[in-house]
């Protein structure tokens, strides 16, 4: 009977232990029940394990005889239990805890090596206890075998009975010192140990590189200062010059051609989401013949610029057609010329007290107050026509306005066909016939003396006791329905893609050249940074508006179509309405929320001044100005900002001169080196980067509170509740800014949901200052003011104008001064109540934010 000898050798293998079984076929078998690598097992060690297994297989094949002659070791014997059907269960191994068990089932004869060095070996005998089992070989010599007392332990699977360890069982043999088998064993062990180490290192390296090659290293966001530096480096005057030349080289100068060109440019520059939309609107255009002014006494006919009608040349027709008032009433009116100066309340009262103003023609200067408000008062007073001009003393010295007429629009915004036209005025927006004229023609009609000598300037005015000229004003404008086009492109944000920073420009033929070139340069610079790995936090919406010259039609129509989304998503509007109107002064306009950011940007950029010295300080204000910014600031209360170069500083008499649209000078003539365009582009780029990238919006509620208190300095006419509310708003805004906004700027304390709630409060703060109705031409947003020597809420400047008793005879007015005072105080109180309500609303919003964040942090 042949006996099976089982030898168990425990070999530690790293920190994973796998049972391997070698049968007589000398092929290693890995226990499938034990070799189940977990997900935590690195790929590196899997490769190393495979290499070690192959090494051990080869080691066993070459060193099996030598291992039988190893030093005495503890041997565990296993007895195979036959199953009930009479056949032995094969191919199973015992699951044992501990190190890696290598069980070799070999014939006894294979373990015996003849020779004199083998003294004696004692082996445990495993016998089959069930009849019917085959006898594999002859019985061993009884003298060499010792009986085993089986103390049985059943395995968990019930297929093996494990014999308890016999402490007296050892394998005894002696070997002569220096035997060549022992030397061979040592040589084998050293050789294969080194080979195993080499294979392990090789497997570790292969597993490491295989594992790491599939993982892409994350792109680290660039530092904000480095990003700003790289962004500004990408904006140069040469690039803007090239973009301007490409834009001005279009063969078709129509608005549609310009819009389609910008669409292609934006897509080519890297914007993946660009839309070209159109709106059919009612436009007021000049007629086939220019408008004229005729002196009835001398029968002289004048063009709007003062040139006699019989002296006009063929090249003068386009310039004369440009000089008109869009959406004015059409026809002819005859009347006397009345000097109204700026159309102030005192001027109107003086004129009404001495003259019959019905169907007369007023000569009015631009400036001080909005044009639409002046026209509303003149219409109430019964005037039939209005001639507008710019006093040379108010205009910039470098601009020769004596012989220049201009264009104005009477459209407050949007499509007039939708807003509703005046039926009695034949479809126009006013019953007045309005025409801009040059200062030279105004001087002739007013019989004004010549201006001062040696650089002094005497404002134009009609001398006292001067006979008034009788004239005939003829307006031949025409209405036409046409399409205007808007181009809107999106640079999507990642963390807050539903928060929009809008950047607006215009592409009409009058001012679109330099503006569109700056916009294209900004898009190119920002998209270049995204290609290098920068991802903005918020979405940037680039907008190029159509129909801007005739009342910001494109921006109003797009804004009304998307008003629901914009009210909750728009966080700021950066304007490029007319960035380079001159080269004398850099002006910045911003809502109080953005005053600090605008001042910081302007101060930093002016460190490298264009002129190399005598750089002006920051010139930042919150004056309301015309342009496409109007809808977003006036209707949605979105914080706005704008940088622009002008010919003169914005002052009380010059602030509304921008309502006059002169025939635009080409950017090449105005700024040959495009350095001023480059400066505006860099200022705007930094503002955009801060607005889209700062985790906490760079809004400062304390600036709003201080601005409110600054406009309430005249405490004599103010009530105590109004002053106390303004003081409470300042205290809460200061606490909110220091205790809530400042910790949120710390990356260690920055929680995304916390920051989002904070930004929503900052975004909505200006909405508290929207009032339902204001006089024509005055912003509904109380935070924007009209120019003046002292800051003041705009609606407080108009109570007496609003109650001007135009329908009451002048004699009745003198005898009813008491009633006039009552009306004045009533209108003032009504305006103050609107201001008080706005301040209290803003204070409640700030307090709500404080309570919200306090509860949020406590949870």
VEXVEXNU-337059 format. One line per 8 residues: number of its first residue (from 0); for each residue x, y, z of C-alpha. Coordinates in steps of 0.2 Angstrom, whole numbers, plus 5000, padded with zeros to 4 digits. Layout:
# VEXVEXNU-337059
NUM) X Y Z  ... $
END
This chain:
# VEXVEXNU-337059
0) 5000 5000 5000  5006 5017 4995  5006 5030 5008  5004 5049 5005  5016 5060 5015  5010 5078 5018  5023 5091 5022  5018 5109 5027 $
8) 5030 5123 5027  5025 5141 5033  5032 5155 5022  5027 5173 5026  5023 5183 5010  5022 5202 5012  5006 5206 5022  4994 5196 5011 $
16) 4993 5177 5015  4988 5165 5001  4986 5146 5003  4995 5137 4989  4994 5118 4986  5006 5108 4976  5001 5091 4970  5012 5077 4964 $
24) 5010 5085 4946  5020 5099 4953  5008 5112 4947  5004 5125 4960  4985 5128 4964  4979 5144 4972  4964 5142 4983  4950 5151 4975 $
32) 4942 5153 4992  4956 5163 4999  4963 5173 4984  4950 5187 4983  4959 5203 4982  4949 5217 4989  4947 5234 4981  4960 5241 4994 $
40) 4973 5230 4987  4984 5241 4976  4989 5236 4958  5007 5237 4963  5006 5223 4975  4996 5212 4964  5010 5212 4951  5022 5208 4965 $
48) 5012 5194 4971  5011 5186 4954  5030 5188 4952  5033 5179 4969  5021 5165 4965  5030 5161 4948  5047 5162 4958  5041 5150 4971 $
56) 5034 5138 4958  5052 5137 4950  5060 5136 4967  5050 5121 4971  5054 5112 4955  5073 5114 4958  5074 5112 4977  5062 5099 4982 $
64) 5075 5086 4986  5085 5098 4995  5070 5104 5006  5068 5086 5012  5085 5087 5019  5082 5104 5028  5083 5107 5047  5071 5099 5059 $
72) 5054 5107 5058  5037 5105 5065  5026 5095 5054  5007 5095 5054  4999 5079 5048  4982 5079 5039  4971 5064 5037  4959 5064 5022 $
80) 4942 5058 5027  4933 5048 5014  4915 5053 5009  4900 5043 5012  4900 5037 4994  4916 5028 4996  4927 5039 4986  4940 5051 4994 $
88) 4937 5070 4992  4951 5077 4982  4956 5095 4977  4951 5102 4994  4963 5110 5007  4960 5116 5024  4957 5134 5027  4969 5139 5041 $
96) 4974 5155 5049  4991 5161 5050  5005 5162 5037  5005 5156 5019  5004 5137 5020  5012 5127 5006  5006 5109 5006  5015 5096 4995 $
104) 5007 5079 4993  5021 5068 4988  5025 5049 4988  5036 5043 5002  5048 5036 4989  5050 5053 4982  5055 5061 4999  5068 5047 5002 $
112) 5085 5050 4995  5097 5035 4995  5114 5038 5003  5123 5035 5019  5119 5052 5025  5101 5048 5028  5101 5041 5046  5082 5040 5051 $
120) 5066 5048 5047  5050 5047 5057  5034 5051 5047  5016 5051 5053  5006 5039 5044  4989 5043 5037  4978 5029 5034  4961 5027 5025 $
128) 4948 5021 5038  4935 5017 5026  4934 5000 5017  4935 5001 4998  4948 5014 4998  4962 5010 4986  4979 5005 4992  4992 5016 4983 $
136) 5007 5006 4988  5016 4994 5000  5015 4996 5019  5030 5005 5027  5042 4996 5038  5034 4995 5055  5051 4999 5063  5052 5015 5055 $
144) 5034 5021 5059  5027 5025 5076  5008 5025 5079  4999 5041 5079  4985 5044 5093  4972 5053 5083  4965 5068 5092  4953 5074 5079 $
152) 4947 5091 5075  4934 5093 5061  4936 5107 5048  4923 5120 5045  4918 5111 5029  4917 5094 5037  4928 5086 5024  4945 5085 5034 $
160) 4949 5079 5051  4964 5088 5058  4976 5078 5069  4982 5088 5084  5000 5092 5084  5011 5079 5092  5025 5088 5102  5035 5072 5101 $
168) 5035 5071 5082  5051 5077 5074  5061 5072 5060  5078 5066 5065  5092 5065 5054  5111 5069 5054  5122 5076 5040  5140 5077 5039 $
176) 5147 5094 5040  5151 5102 5024  5140 5091 5013  5139 5097 4995  5120 5096 4996  5120 5109 5010  5131 5121 5000  5120 5118 4985 $
184) 5105 5123 4996  5113 5139 5002  5118 5144 4984  5100 5141 4978  5093 5151 4992  5104 5166 4990  5102 5165 4971  5083 5165 4971 $
192) 5081 5177 4986  5090 5190 4975  5080 5185 4960  5064 5187 4970  5069 5204 4977  5072 5210 4959  5055 5203 4953  5046 5211 4967 $
200) 5054 5228 4963  5050 5226 4945  5032 5221 4948  5030 5236 4960  5037 5248 4947  5025 5241 4934  5010 5242 4945  5014 5259 4951 $
208) 5016 5266 4933  5001 5257 4927  4990 5263 4941  4996 5282 4940  4995 5283 4921  4976 5281 4922  4974 5296 4934  4975 5313 4927 $
216) 4983 5326 4938  4971 5340 4942  4974 5357 4934  4977 5369 4949  4968 5385 4947  4980 5400 4944  4983 5413 4957  4972 5428 4955 $
224) 4986 5440 4954  4995 5430 4941  4979 5427 4931  4976 5446 4931  4993 5449 4925  4992 5437 4911  4975 5443 4906  4981 5461 4905 $
232) 4996 5456 4895  4985 5449 4882  4977 5466 4879  4987 5478 4868  4984 5493 4858  4990 5484 4842  4977 5470 4844  4963 5483 4846 $
240) 4969 5492 4831  4969 5477 4820  4951 5472 4826  4945 5490 4822  4953 5489 4805  4944 5472 4802  4928 5479 4808  4928 5495 4798 $
248) 4933 5486 4782  4916 5479 4780  4909 5483 4763  4891 5483 4769  4889 5496 4783  4871 5490 4788  4867 5485 4806  4863 5467 4800 $
256) 4880 5465 4792  4889 5472 4807  4879 5460 4819  4883 5445 4808  4901 5449 4807  4902 5450 4826  4893 5433 4827  4906 5425 4817 $
264) 4920 5434 4826  4914 5428 4843  4912 5410 4838  4930 5411 4830  4937 5418 4846  4931 5403 4857  4913 5407 4863  4903 5391 4861 $
272) 4886 5398 4864  4882 5413 4854  4865 5420 4848  4860 5432 4835  4842 5439 4837  4832 5452 4829  4817 5463 4833  4806 5472 4821 $
280) 4804 5490 4829  4797 5507 4824  4811 5519 4819  4811 5537 4817  4822 5542 4803  4826 5559 4794  4816 5563 4779  4822 5565 4761 $
288) 4824 5584 4764  4832 5592 4779  4823 5601 4792  4823 5620 4791  4821 5636 4801  4814 5651 4792  4815 5669 4798  4798 5676 4793 $
296) 4803 5694 4794  4819 5692 4783  4813 5676 4774  4830 5669 4777  4830 5650 4777  4843 5641 4788  4849 5623 4789  4851 5616 4807 $
304) 4869 5620 4807  4866 5638 4803  4871 5637 4784  4858 5646 4773  4848 5634 4763  4853 5642 4746  4871 5639 4750  4871 5621 4755 $
312) 4882 5609 4744  4878 5591 4738  4890 5585 4752  4881 5594 4766  4865 5583 4764  4871 5568 4774  4877 5580 4788  4860 5589 4788 $
320) 4850 5573 4788  4860 5568 4804  4854 5583 4813  4836 5579 4819  4826 5573 4835  4820 5555 4833  4802 5553 4837  4798 5571 4837 $
328) 4781 5577 4830  4781 5581 4812  4775 5596 4802  4777 5615 4803  4774 5628 4817  4775 5647 4817  4779 5657 4833  4790 5669 4842 $
336) 4807 5664 4849  4807 5663 4868  4824 5661 4877  4821 5648 4891  4840 5645 4895  4841 5628 4903  4823 5626 4906  4824 5627 4925 $
344) 4809 5632 4936  4814 5650 4938  4817 5652 4919  4799 5644 4915  4791 5655 4929  4799 5671 4922  4794 5667 4905  4776 5663 4910 $
352) 4774 5678 4920  4778 5690 4905  4773 5680 4890  4759 5670 4882  4768 5654 4878  4755 5645 4868  4762 5639 4852  4778 5648 4854 $
360) 4795 5641 4850  4807 5639 4865  4826 5640 4863  4833 5629 4876  4851 5624 4881  4856 5606 4885  4862 5602 4902  4858 5602 4921 $
368) 4842 5592 4920  4836 5578 4908  4830 5583 4891  4814 5573 4893  4809 5581 4908  4812 5598 4900  4801 5594 4886  4787 5587 4897 $
376) 4787 5604 4906  4787 5614 4890  4773 5604 4883  4763 5607 4898  4766 5626 4896  4759 5625 4879  4774 5628 4868  4773 5622 4850 $
384) 4791 5619 4846  4808 5618 4854  4825 5622 4847  4840 5613 4856  4858 5619 4857  4874 5618 4867  4881 5633 4874  4900 5635 4869 $
392) 4904 5640 4887  4897 5622 4892  4905 5612 4879  4923 5606 4879  4936 5619 4873  4943 5607 4860  4926 5603 4852  4920 5617 4840 $
400) 4902 5617 4842  4898 5633 4834  4893 5626 4817  4889 5608 4823  4871 5602 4824  4868 5585 4832  4855 5572 4835  4844 5568 4850 $
408) 4831 5554 4854  4815 5557 4863  4813 5538 4866  4815 5534 4884  4819 5516 4879  4813 5501 4870  4801 5499 4855  4790 5514 4854 $
416) 4777 5504 4844  4775 5493 4860  4776 5508 4872  4762 5517 4864  4763 5533 4854  4755 5549 4855  4740 5549 4844  4737 5568 4844 $
424) 4755 5570 4838  4753 5559 4823  4762 5544 4830  4777 5553 4839  4782 5552 4857  4778 5571 4860  4767 5584 4853  4781 5596 4852 $
432) 4791 5599 4836  4809 5597 4842  4825 5601 4832  4843 5602 4837  4853 5617 4830  4871 5624 4831  4876 5637 4843  4879 5649 4828 $
440) 4861 5648 4823  4855 5650 4841  4865 5666 4843  4857 5673 4827  4839 5669 4833  4842 5676 4850  4851 5691 4844  4864 5688 4857 $
448) 4880 5698 4858  4897 5691 4853  4906 5680 4865  4920 5687 4876  4937 5692 4870  4954 5684 4875  4947 5667 4880  4933 5673 4891 $
456) 4916 5665 4887  4899 5674 4889  4884 5662 4889  4872 5665 4875  4856 5674 4880  4843 5686 4873  4847 5704 4879  4832 5712 4888 $
464) 4820 5722 4878  4825 5714 4862  4812 5711 4849  4808 5693 4847  4810 5685 4830  4796 5676 4822  4801 5660 4814  4794 5644 4805 $
472) 4800 5627 4810  4798 5613 4798  4801 5595 4803  4800 5581 4789  4805 5565 4799  4797 5549 4794  4793 5532 4803  4798 5515 4797 $
480) 4797 5498 4803  4814 5489 4803  4824 5475 4811  4837 5478 4824  4850 5465 4829  4857 5459 4845  4872 5448 4847  4874 5438 4864 $
488) 4887 5426 4869  4890 5416 4885  4906 5411 4893  4900 5398 4906  4905 5398 4924  4908 5382 4933  4903 5384 4952  4888 5397 4949 $
496) 4884 5396 4931  4867 5403 4934  4874 5420 4940  4877 5432 4926  4889 5446 4924  4884 5456 4909  4896 5466 4898  4887 5477 4885 $
504) 4892 5487 4870  4884 5493 4854  4887 5490 4835  4877 5504 4827  4886 5514 4813  4889 5530 4824  4899 5523 4839  4901 5505 4836 $
512) 4919 5504 4829  4930 5507 4844  4917 5499 4855  4916 5483 4846  4935 5482 4844  4937 5483 4863  4923 5470 4866  4932 5458 4854 $
520) 4948 5460 4862  4940 5457 4879  4933 5441 4873  4949 5435 4865  4959 5438 4881  4946 5429 4892  4944 5414 4881  4963 5413 4880 $
528) 4964 5411 4899  4951 5397 4898  4961 5387 4886  4975 5388 4899  4965 5380 4912  4955 5395 4920  4937 5392 4924  4927 5407 4929 $
536) 4915 5405 4944  4901 5414 4936  4895 5416 4918  4900 5431 4908  4887 5437 4895  4894 5447 4881  4880 5458 4873  4882 5469 4858 $
544) 4866 5480 4856  4857 5486 4840  4846 5502 4839  4856 5511 4854  4856 5528 4846  4837 5529 4844  4833 5525 4862  4843 5509 4868 $
552) 4830 5498 4859  4840 5482 4858  4845 5482 4876  4827 5486 4882  4819 5473 4871  4831 5459 4876  4830 5464 4894  4811 5464 4894 $
560) 4811 5447 4885  4823 5440 4899  4818 5450 4914  4812 5435 4924  4829 5427 4923  4839 5443 4925  4830 5448 4940  4836 5433 4949 $
568) 4852 5429 4940  4861 5446 4934  4873 5452 4947  4882 5466 4938  4882 5476 4921  4898 5482 4914  4895 5495 4901  4905 5499 4885 $
576) 4892 5511 4878  4904 5525 4872  4921 5521 4880  4932 5534 4870  4922 5551 4868  4938 5561 4870  4955 5561 4877  4955 5574 4891 $
584) 4948 5565 4907  4945 5548 4913  4928 5546 4920  4921 5531 4930  4902 5529 4934  4896 5516 4946  4881 5512 4957  4886 5515 4976 $
592) 4887 5496 4978  4902 5496 4966  4910 5513 4970  4924 5505 4980  4929 5492 4967  4928 5505 4953  4940 5517 4963  4952 5503 4967 $
600) 4953 5498 4949  4955 5516 4942  4968 5520 4955  4978 5504 4951  4978 5507 4933  4982 5525 4933  4999 5521 4942  5005 5518 4924 $
608) 4997 5534 4916  4996 5536 4898  5005 5554 4898  5019 5548 4910  5015 5561 4923  5001 5572 4930  4990 5558 4931  4972 5563 4937 $
616) 4965 5555 4953  4950 5543 4953  4935 5552 4946  4921 5541 4951  4902 5546 4953  4885 5539 4954  4877 5551 4941  4864 5544 4930 $
624) 4870 5544 4912  4861 5539 4896  4865 5523 4886  4861 5504 4886  4865 5504 4905  4849 5512 4908  4837 5497 4907  4848 5487 4919 $
632) 4851 5501 4932  4834 5509 4930  4822 5494 4928  4831 5479 4936  4842 5488 4949  4857 5478 4943  4873 5486 4950  4882 5494 4935 $
640) 4899 5502 4931  4907 5511 4916  4924 5518 4912  4925 5531 4898  4937 5545 4892  4929 5562 4889  4934 5579 4883  4929 5587 4900 $
648) 4924 5582 4918  4906 5579 4922  4899 5594 4930  4882 5602 4934  4881 5610 4917  4889 5597 4906  4883 5581 4913  4868 5579 4901 $
656) 4878 5585 4886  4881 5567 4882  4862 5567 4877  4868 5575 4861  4874 5563 4848  4887 5571 4836  4893 5563 4820  4905 5552 4827 $
664) 4924 5554 4824  4933 5539 4818  4943 5530 4832  4959 5531 4821  4957 5550 4821  4952 5552 4840  4965 5539 4846  4978 5536 4833 $
672) 4989 5524 4844  4974 5516 4852  4981 5519 4869  4965 5526 4877  4956 5511 4870  4969 5499 4878  4967 5508 4895  4948 5506 4894 $
680) 4950 5488 4889  4961 5484 4904  4950 5493 4916  4935 5484 4910  4944 5467 4910  4950 5469 4928  4932 5473 4933  4925 5458 4924 $
688) 4938 5446 4932  4934 5452 4949  4915 5450 4946  4916 5433 4939  4930 5426 4950  4928 5433 4968  4920 5420 4979  4911 5434 4988 $
696) 4904 5448 4976  4915 5464 4978  4899 5474 4984  4900 5485 4999  4883 5488 5008  4891 5501 5019  4895 5512 5004  4876 5512 5000 $
704) 4872 5517 5018  4885 5531 5018  4879 5537 5001  4861 5538 5008  4867 5548 5023  4877 5560 5012  4861 5564 5002  4852 5568 5018 $
712) 4864 5581 5024  4851 5595 5024  4843 5589 5040  4832 5605 5042  4818 5598 5030  4820 5580 5036  4810 5570 5048  4817 5561 5063 $
720) 4811 5544 5057  4820 5546 5041  4836 5551 5049  4835 5537 5062  4832 5524 5048  4847 5530 5038  4858 5529 5054  4851 5511 5058 $
728) 4855 5506 5040  4873 5512 5042  4875 5503 5058  4868 5486 5052  4877 5487 5035  4894 5490 5044  4891 5475 5055  4885 5465 5041 $
736) 4901 5469 5031  4913 5466 5045  4905 5450 5053  4898 5441 5038  4907 5446 5023  4924 5447 5030  4924 5429 5037  4916 5422 5021 $
744) 4932 5429 5011  4943 5417 5022  4945 5401 5012  4946 5391 5029  4928 5397 5033  4921 5398 5016  4906 5387 5014  4898 5386 4996 $
752) 4880 5387 5002  4884 5401 5015  4893 5411 5001  4879 5409 4989  4866 5416 5002  4878 5430 5006  4879 5435 4987  4861 5434 4985 $
760) 4858 5447 4999  4872 5458 4991  4864 5456 4974  4846 5461 4980  4851 5476 4991  4849 5489 4977  4832 5483 4972  4826 5491 4988 $
768) 4828 5508 4981  4817 5506 4966  4802 5518 4967  4787 5515 4956  4787 5531 4946  4798 5546 4943  4797 5562 4932  4802 5559 4914 $
776) 4821 5556 4911  4824 5553 4930  4830 5536 4935  4818 5525 4946  4834 5519 4956  4836 5532 4970  4854 5528 4972  4859 5537 4955 $
784) 4859 5556 4957  4858 5571 4946  4873 5582 4945  4874 5597 4957  4885 5606 4969  4878 5595 4984  4873 5577 4982  4854 5575 4984 $
792) 4841 5562 4979  4835 5566 4962  4816 5566 4966  4819 5579 4979  4825 5591 4966  4809 5591 4956  4794 5593 4968  4792 5611 4964 $
800) 4794 5607 4945  4781 5593 4947  4768 5605 4955  4772 5619 4943  4754 5627 4940  4755 5628 4921  4736 5628 4919  4734 5642 4932 $
808) 4735 5660 4925  4751 5669 4931  4740 5682 4940  4731 5669 4950  4748 5662 4955  4753 5678 4963  4738 5678 4974  4739 5660 4979 $
816) 4756 5659 4985  4750 5650 5001  4741 5636 4990  4758 5635 4981  4767 5632 4997  4755 5619 5002  4757 5610 4985  4776 5611 4987 $
824) 4776 5603 5004  4764 5590 4999  4775 5584 4985  4791 5585 4996  4783 5574 5009  4777 5562 4996  4795 5560 4990  4802 5559 5007 $
832) 4790 5545 5011  4796 5535 4996  4814 5538 5002  4810 5532 5019  4801 5516 5013  4817 5512 5002  4829 5514 5017  4818 5504 5028 $
840) 4817 5490 5015  4836 5490 5013  4838 5489 5032  4826 5474 5034  4836 5465 5020  4852 5467 5029  4845 5462 5046  4837 5447 5037 $
848) 4854 5442 5031  4862 5444 5048  4848 5433 5056  4850 5420 5042  4868 5418 5044  4867 5417 5062  4855 5403 5062  4865 5395 5048 $
856) 4881 5395 5058  4873 5389 5074  4866 5374 5065 $
END
